[in-house]
């Protein structure tokens, strides 16, 4: 799993970015799915790295901030859609 961490991270971040762009142009419903999948991928990375906290302490703090920002953006988009 260790050698695939970077690829999973990049895929998650790309899906989040794609979801945000899609939700801006075509609506929140279309953009929520890629964002959700991207967040799940990042969550898997954070959970793996949480078990190895001493090795990945700096990255874990960054991921926590990134995930909180993305969740905040998704909530704002869902509230604006109503």
C-alpha positions in Angstrom: 0.0 0.0 0.0 2.9 2.3 0.8 4.0 2.6 -2.8 0.5 3.6 -4.0 -0.2 6.3 -1.4 0.9 9.1 -3.8 -1.2 7.9 -6.7 -4.3 7.5 -4.5 -3.7 11.0 -3.1 -3.4 12.6 -6.5 -6.5 10.8 -7.7 -8.5 12.0 -4.7 -7.4 15.6 -5.1 -8.1 15.6 -8.8 -11.6 14.2 -8.2 -12.3 16.9 -5.7 -11.1 19.6 -8.1 -13.2 18.1 -10.9 -16.2 17.9 -8.7 -15.9 21.5 -7.6 -15.6 22.7 -11.2 -18.5 20.5 -12.4 -20.7 21.7 -9.5 -20.0 25.3 -10.5 -21.1 24.8 -14.1 -23.7 22.0 -14.1 -25.0 22.0 -10.6 -24.2 20.5 -7.2 -25.7 17.1 -7.8 -23.3 16.3 -10.7 -20.3 17.6 -8.8 -21.1 16.0 -5.4 -20.3 12.5 -6.6 -16.7 13.1 -7.8 -16.1 15.2 -4.6 -17.4 12.5 -2.4 -15.3 9.8 -4.1 -12.2 12.1 -3.8 -12.9 12.7 -0.2 -13.2 9.0 0.5 -9.9 8.4 -1.2 -8.3 11.1 0.9 -9.9 9.6 4.0 -8.4 6.2 3.2 -5.0 7.8 3.0 -5.5 9.8 6.2 -6.6 6.6 8.1 -3.6 4.7 6.8 -1.2 7.5 7.8 -2.9 7.9 11.1 -1.8 4.4 12.1 1.7 5.5 11.2 1.5 8.9 12.8 5.2 9.3 13.7 6.2 8.8 10.1 3.5 11.0 8.5 2.8 13.7 11.1 3.2 16.7 8.9 1.1 15.3 6.0 -1.7 14.2 8.4 -2.1 17.8 9.6 -2.3 19.0 6.0 -4.8 16.4 5.1 -7.1 17.3 8.0 -7.1 20.9 6.9 -7.7 19.9 3.2 -10.6 17.6 4.1 -12.2 20.2 6.4 -12.0 22.9 3.6 -13.5 20.5 1.1 -16.4 19.5 3.4 -17.0 23.2 4.1 -17.1 24.0 0.3 -19.5 21.1 -0.3 -21.8 22.2 2.5 -21.8 25.8 1.0 -22.7 24.4 -2.4 -25.5 22.3 -1.1 -26.9 25.3 0.8 -26.7 27.6 -2.3 -28.5 25.0 -4.4 -31.7 25.3 -2.4 
